[in-house]
């Protein structure tokens, strides 16, 4: 099929019949529905967004509803020209779903989103097939930007339009500031690189290839009975209202709670909303599978004491005022100690390992309140940051830490859990027992400070295919309420662009982590969110002494700044042989997507006893200057030195820029 001409401003000189225009819609239906789906607000939910995307395209031709027989498409043109006009109609309709009139209440969805849409489905939920981690990350980014930005991004990356054409299309669709949308879309495009079009063409963003599941059958039965009872009650109320007394004023209500109802703001008598167990936010059990925001806000309340208002009240009072409640407070240095501003979300309340435990979340922090059942010690409270958590960093919380090990409460989207030793890459993973509430059996903790590092237990989790396909990942306990996510970036490929971090579950990732795993010691209670090991260069050692890999391990915190360790891993007989640490610094953007250029050096003694200066640079480094006088082409260098050398290395980037090496700091 010939490429489509993309000229949104082409003025049609004539009109053609609806049958011809309808043929354009049918031929390009999947492409148009994908565009509508990308532009529609993710807040609609995956099921409704899929249906509305189809509805927008099916109603793109006004003559089908009004009886007009023609649309403004040139008669002498091919169907792709008609496609440009239909695309403009679809874009305008999809953008309208996020438009609010000036006086429209912010607590209500936009007027267009309130209208019933067709097609309508009863008893089934639709959602696109899950993609990989890169698609999931892009979906999360798009959920955080405006509809015009999503439209500009889709027209650029998916439709391959030029900047002027995109601006013209957005203006024609009623966007007030197309330039601002283009600028923000360019920022999204910069985060995805050249793979943007490939990602948008994947099944993650395809509303024509969907999976189905039934709605909550028990809930439907209950709602059916309640509707009948409600109709009788309404009839009785209307009859009584004719002669009965005036009703007493009811409680005040606030904005919509996100579940189709309203959330009461009436305080408990003499109390505040943040301390009232009745006002705790509770997420529906199925919401995690029907939202683009897969984090702690999608966790439903679990545990056998989720309705124990006395326990919940004590937990809320402890978080609001730890000193007054007489609890022992634990938190990382970067976690704010202020009480929650409003009612937090209930994640768990139950008895675990001899203690009553409550897990709460206030939007940016998670808190665990625990009180021993036998009263042997005072209650404790632990608070941890959870800013911008995602499918991996919101996958587990520590629900109990005792001498027997650590128990995790797993996210509702985790379908499989196991444990393995990070220092033994060839070992088998052991399946973890998980109870009906999502609490795991005890997992051995990492070695204590000062002890020999002979093992490092990690937990291997797998996401449900309902949100992401074939996605397994590793997390580890670093002494905090949240678990740290471990990832891996492989060596650069020949002529390939920069590689993104991937899950540390493959053979190469496990082999690399086996060598650097013990470097996690000392990171306890420092607010670690994720740790990535990046193999940035491979080098042949002098005198045929084998090969070595240069790596950079970046420790990222919830606060933002990171700490990096640069190391050299010569071939070794043992899988967990120690690495040579050659640089360490922080805070720094190095070894992240904002610091992709790196140069490092170290001394090395060959088996013959001779000393060498070794140096290496990352993917974009074209040459290295060693000790200020000897320039070597390529990304690695090995220079013979008299006595023990003290190398100083400069990397040379395309365009003449220089890069100094990363040292200890």
N, C-alpha and C positions, 0 to 999 in steps of 0.2 A: 504494500500500500504506500502511496507517495506521501512524503512528509506534508504536514498540515501547514498552510500559510497562516501566520499569526499576525493579522493586522486588525486590531480591535476598532480602529478608527475608520475602516473602509466604509464609505457612505454608499448604501445600496441604492441603485438607480431605479429598481423595479421591485415587484412583489411576486412571490411564487405561491403555489398552492400548499395547503397544510399537509397533503400527503407527501410532498417532497421534503418539507421541513420535518415531518415526523420520521421520515427515513433517516435524516441526519441524527435525530435523537436516538433512534434504535441502533444505528451503526456505531455511534460513539457513546452509548449509554454507560458502559462501565467507566469510561474516562470521566464523563460528566459527574457521575455519582461520587467518584473518588474526590473530585474537586470540591463538590458540595460538602462532603463529609469532613474534609480538611478545614473548611472555613467555618462550619457550624460550631457553636460553643461546646467545648468538652463538658461543661457543667450540666449539659442536658442528660448525661449518662450515656453509656455505650449503646444500650438497646434503643433508646429514643432517637439518638443521633443517627443510627443506621437507618431507621424507618424514615426520619425526616429527610435524610439525604436522598433517598429514593423518591419521596414525595415532592421535593423541590424540583427534581429533574422531570418527573412525570407531569408536573404542572407548568413546565417551562413555556409551553405554547399557549398563549391566551385564547387563540381561536377554538381550542378544544372545549373550553368552558363557555365562551361567549357566542360561539356560532360563526364568528368571522372566518372566512375561508382562506385568507392569505396572511403571510408574514413578510416583513421587509427583507428579503434576500434576493440578490441579483438572479434573474432568470437564466442568464447565459453562463452562470458559474457552475462549478462543481460543488458537490456536497460539502467539502471542507470549508468553503466560504460561508455556507449556512451554519456550519459548526461555530464559527467565530461569533455570529449573532446569538445563537442558542447559549453559548458559553457565557456571554454577557448577561443574559436573562438569569441563568443559574447563579452566577456570582452575585447579582443584585438581590435575588431572593434569599440566598444563604446569609449575606451580610445583614439583612433586615432582622434576623433572629436575635442579634445582639443590640439592636437599636432601641433605646428607651426615649419616649417623649420627655420634654424638659421637666414636667411636673410629675412624672411617673415615679411611684415610691421605689427606692432602691431595694427594699426587702422583697419585692415581687419580681418574678421573671419578666422579661420584655413581653409586650403584648403579643407579638408574633409567636413566641414560644408557648403561649397559653392556648392557642388555637388547636383544636383536635386535628391531627394530621392523618393522611392516608399514604400508604397502606396501614391498616390497623391489624394488630395481632393479639389474640387472646390465648393465654395459657402458655406462651413460649417467650423466652428472652433471647434476643439476638446479640451477638458480639463478634467483631472481626477475629480472625485467627491470629494467634499471638506470633510476634516476630522474635528477634533476638534482643540482646541487651542494648545494642546501638539504636534499634528502632524504638525500644521502650524509653530510652533517654531522650530521643527526639520528640516522642509523644508528650513527655513531661514538659519539655521546653515549650512546645507549641501550646500547651494548656495554660501557660503562664503569660502569654502575650495576647494582644487584642485580635479581633476578627480581621480588621484590615491588614495587620501584620501577617497573620496566617495566610490571607489571600495573596498578598504580595510574594510571600515565600513560595507558595504553591505555583503561582503563575511563573515565577522565575525558575524554580528547580524542576517542576513537573511539566509545565507547559512550554518551558524554554523560551519565554518571551524576553525581549529586551527591556531595559529600564524605562524608556519612553513609552513603549506599548503598555507596560504594567501600570504606569502612572495614568495613562489615558483610560484604561479599563477601570481602574479604581475610581477615578473622577466621574466616569459615566455611571458607575454603580452607586454614586452618592457619598463616597468617602470624602470627608472635609479636608483632610491633610494627607494626600497621597505620598508626599515627600517624606513625612515622618514615618509612615508605614514602611516605605522602602528602606529607610535608614535602619529601622529596627529589624526588618527582615534580613538586611545584610549582616547584622550581628548574629542572627540565628544561623545564617548560611556559613559564617566564619567558624562557627562551632562544629559544623558538620563537614565542611570541606567539599571536595569534589563528589563525595558519596551521597550528597543530598538527594539528587534525583533518583538514585538507586534505592535509597531508604524509603522515599515517598511512594515508589512503585512496588514496595513489598506488600505482603499480605496483612501486615499490621495496620495499614491504612486503606485496605480494600473492603468496602462495605458490600461488595457483591459476592465475596467468599466468606461466609459467616458460619459460626457454630451456633447451635441452639441448645438450650436447656430449659426445663420447665420452671415456672414460677414456684413459689413456696406453696405446695399443695395443701398443707395443713392450714396455712394462713388464709388461703382462698376459701377453704371450708368455713373457717371461723368468720371471715368477713361476710360470707353469704348469709350465715345465721344472724350476724349482727345487723346486716341491712334490713332483714325482716323484722327483728326486734326494734330497730331504730324507727322504722316506718310506723309501727304500732305506737311507740312512745311519742313520736311527733304528733300523731293523730290525737292521742290522749292529751298532750300538752295544749294543743290548739283548742280542744273542748274546754279544758279547765281555764284557759286564759280568758274565756268569755266572762266568767263570773268570779274567778279567783282573785286573791290579792296580788298587788304588784310584786314582782320578784325582787329579792335583795340584790344589791350590786355585786357582780362577780369580780374575780381577780383580774388585775391588769395583764395584758399580754404584750410580748415584744415581737421582734421580727421573726420571720420563718426560721425554724430550726434545721432546715435542710432536708427534712424527711416528709414534707408535704403538710405539716401542721404548724402550730405556733408554739413557742417556748414561753412558759410563764416566767414573769419577773417578780411576781409577788413574793416577798421574802417570808420565811418562816417567822412567826411572831417573835420579835426580840432578836433575830439573827440577821445574817448577811447571806446573799446568794452563794458566795464562795464556800460557806461553811454548812450549807444545807444539803444533806444527802439526797433529798428528793429532787434537787435540781441538777444532779450530776448528768452530764451528757452521755448518751448511750447510742452507739451506732448499730444499725440493723445488721443482722448476722450475714446477710448476702451482699452487703454493699461493696465489699472488697473486690467482687467479681464484676461490678458494674460501675466502676469509676476509673478516671484517668489519674487520680491521685492515690497511688498505692503506697501509703505510709501509715503512721500510727493513727491517723484520723479514720482509717478504714477498719481498725480493730474493734470487734464487738466485745461487750462485757462477758467475761467467763468466770467460772469458779462457783463452788457450792455456797458461797456467802455473798453473792452479788446483791442480795436483797437484805442483808444484815445492816440496817440503818445505824445501829449503835457502833459497829465496827467501822463503817464508812465515815461516821461522824468523827470518831477519834482520829482517823487518818487525815481527814480534812483539817481538823484543828491542829494536828501535829505539823502539817505542811504550812499552815497559816502562821503559826507561832511555835517553833520547835522548843524554845526555852521555856515558855509557859506550859507546854505539854510535857516537859521533862523527858524529851527524847534525845538520843544521840544522833547528831546530824553528820552525814558524810557526803561530800561532793568534790568534784575536781576543782582546780584553782580557777577555771574559767566559767564555772556554772553560777549564775546569779542565785542568790539565796532569798530573794524577795518572794512573798507568798503569791499564789495565783491571783490574777486580776478578776476572774470570774469563775463560774463553776467549771471544773476540769472534766475531762472525759474519763469514764471508768473503763479500765482495761481488764482488771481481774480482781477478785476477792475470794479467798479460800484458804484452807489449811494446807501447808506444805512443810514437810520435814520438821514438825513440831512447833510451827509458828503460824499465826494468822497473818496473812499477807494481803496487802491491797496495792495494786498498781494503778497509777493515775497519769494523765497526760494533759497538759494545759496549752498545747499548740506548739511550744518550743522546748519544753522540758518534760521528762518522765520522772516520776517519783515512786519509790517503793517504801511503804510503811509496813513494818513487821513487829509483832509482839509475841513473845514466847507464850505458848499455851499453858505452861506450868508456872509462869510468873517468875522464873529464875533470874531474869535480868530485865532491865527497863526496855521499852520499845525503842526501835531505831528507825531513822528516816534517811534514805539515800536519794539524791536528786542528780540528774544528768541532763546535759543539753542534747537536743535532738533536732537542731535546725536543719531543715531541708532534707530530712531522712527520705530514703527511697526503698525500693523493693528489697535491697540487700541490707542496708543499714537499719531498716525498721523490721527486720525479719526475726529478731529474737531479743528478749530482755531477760536479765538474770532475775529469777523469782526467788532463788534461795542459794545461799553459799554457806556450806558447813564443812566439817572435817572430812565428810564422805565425798565431797565434790560439789560441783555447781549444777543447779537445775535451771533450765531455760524455759520460758514461756514463748512458744513459737507463734509467728504471725499466722493468721487464718489461711493465707495463700501458700504456706509451706506444706507440700504433699509428701515429703520424704525426708528423713533425718538419719544421719549416721555420724560416727566419729572415727578419726584416724590419727596416727602420730605424724606430725609434720616433718620430723627428722628421718623418717623411714619411707621414702617415696615409693618403694616397691611393695610396701605392706598393704594388706587388705583393710578396707574400711569395715567397721562393725556397726550394724544397725542399732539405732537408738530406740528404746521403747518410749512411746509418747501416750499419755492418757487422753481421755476424751475431751479434756479442757485444753489440751495443747502443751501440757507440762512434761518435760523430758525426765528420764531417769537421771541420776547423778552422773556427771562427767568429771573425770579427774582434772584438777586444775594444773596450770603450768608450774614449772619449778619455782620455788620461793627464792627471794633475793639472796644471793650468796651461795646457793646450792649448785651442784654440778648440773649442767644442762644436758641431760641424757634423753629427754623426751619432751615433746611439746604437743599436747592434745589439741586438736581443732575439731570443729563441728562442720560436717558437710551437709548442706541443705539443698533441697530441690524445690523450685517454684511450681505451682500448679500450672498445667498447660492451659488453664482457663485465662491466664493473664500473660504468660510468656512461654514459648515453646522450647523444650530441651534446655533448661536453664538451671545449672547446679553451681553452687558457690561455697566458699569457705569463710567461716567466722571463728574468732578466738576470744577467749576471756582475758582481758587485761585489767582485771580487778575493779571494773566499774559496772554500772547498771546496764549499759549498752554493750553489745559485742562489737569488736572491730572486724571490719571486712577486709579480707586478704585478696589481692589481685596480682596480675602479672602482665608485663609488656614484653613480647619476644624481641629478638634481634631484628634489626631492619632488614627487609627483603631487598633483593637486587633491583634497583631502580624504582622501588615502591615508595609511597609517601609515608608520612609519620603514622605509626600504628597506635591504636587506642588500647588502653588497658583492657584485659580480658580476665575471665575467671581463672583462678589458680587451681584448676582441676586437671589439666592435661599433663602429659608426661614431662615436657620441658619445664612447665611451671612448678611441678612438684620437685623436680630435680634441683631447680634454682632455690626454692624455698627451703629445701633440706639443708643447704649450705648456709643460709642466712637466718634461719628461723630463730636461733638462739639470740640474735640481735634484738628480738622483741623484749627480752628481759630488760628491766629498767624503765619500761614505758608505762608501768602500772599507774593508774589514777592521774594520768596527764591529759585527759580529754581527747583520746585518740578516736577518730572516726573510721579511718581506713588506712591500710598500708599497702603500697604497691612496689613491687620489685621490677625494675626496668633493665633488661640486658641491652646496653646501647652499643657495644662493640665487641668483636672477637679478634684475637691476635695470636699469631704463631710465635712461640717463644724462641729466642736464639738458641743455637747449638742443638737444634732438633729436640728440644726439651718438651715438646708437646704443645698444646693449645691452652689458652686462658680466655675467660669471658670477663669483660668489664661490666659491672652492674651498679645501679643506683637504687637504693631503697628509700622511698619517700614516705614519711609518717605525716599524715594529714589530720589535723584536729578539727573538732566541731567549730571552733572559733574561726578557723580559716588558715592562719599561718602554718607552715610545714617545716619539718626537720628532715635533713637528708643524710644518708650514709653512702659513700662511694666505695666500692670494694672490687678486688681482683680475685677471680676464682680459677686458679690453675687446676688442671686435671688432677684428680686425687683418687686414691684407691678406695676411700670410704665415701659413701653417699653424703654423710653429714660432716665431712672434713671441714675445719674452720676456714674462713676466707681471710684474705689480707685486707684490712681496712686502710684505705688510702686517703680519705677525706671525709669531713663531717662539718656541717654548718646548718644554721637556722637562726631566725626564721628566714625563709627564702622561697621564691617561686620555682627554683631549679627542679628539674625532673618532673615537672607537671606540664599540662598543655599550655601554660603561660611561661614556661621556661624549658623549651625543648632543645636548646643548645648547651652542650656540656663538654668540657675538656678536663682531664685528670692525668696525673702521673704518679709514679712510684719507683722505688729502687728494687732491683731484683738480682739475686745472685745465682748464676748458673751452676749446674753440678760440677763444672770444672773449677769453680771458685772465682771466676771472673764476674765483675759487677757490670750491670747494664742499667741505663735509664729507660724505663718503659713509659709510653704515653699513648693515650687514645682519645678520640673525639666522637661526638654523636653524628647522626646521619648527614647533616649539612656541612660538616667540617671537610675542607678540601686539602688542607696541608697543616703541618705542625712544625713549629720552630722550637727546638729543644735547647735549653740553657742559653738562649739568645743568639746562637751562632749557626746552628746546623738545622736546615729546613728539610723536612721530609714530606714528600707528596703522599696523599692518602690520609686515612683516618687513624692509623696506628703508626708507632715508631718505636724502634729499639736501638739505642745508641750505646756503644761500648764506652766505658768510663774507667779512668785510673783510680783505684781505691774505691771507697764507698761513695757513690755520686749523690748529689743534692740537686735533682733536676728542677728546672723552671720551664714550663711549657706554655706556648701561646698557640691558639688555634686560629686558622684563617677561614673565614666564611665567604660565600659568593658575594661579589661586589666589593671586596676589600676589607670588610669589617673584621676586627680582631676579637678574640675571646680568651680571657684569662682563665687559668685553671681553678678548679674548686679545691680549696685547701681546708685544713682544720681551722675552726673558728669557734 
